[in-house]
Amino acid sequence: APARATDLALDAAQAHTTTGQTFFTSGKFPEARIEFEAAYGLSKEPDLLFNIALAWEREGLVREAIGAYERYLLARPSDLETKAKVERIRLAMSPPP
């Protein structure tokens, strides 16, 4: 039975991911983020943290996006492109000298 429960959770996570992608493509970023968060809660798939961060970013909620990108980078430290992106966002948020 435990394997079956895992299969059901992963199926549900995939359904949330697909729904999130549909919302994201339609520009419904808050709805997409909620779906990605639900999928992550079920699967703990680190790449979903990237999707969550991107949805926050598209919503214009940059601080939340940085937090999600940082969680993603903890799981995917070799993603140098995302590391650089986070640094660019941080620089853009910094007050001018």
Secondary structure, DSSP 8 states (H G I E B T S, - for coil): -HHHHHHHHHHHHHHHHHHHHHHHHTT-HHHHHHHHHHHHHHH--THHHHHHHHHHHHHT-HHHHHHHHHHHHHH-TT-HHHHHHHHHHHHHHS---
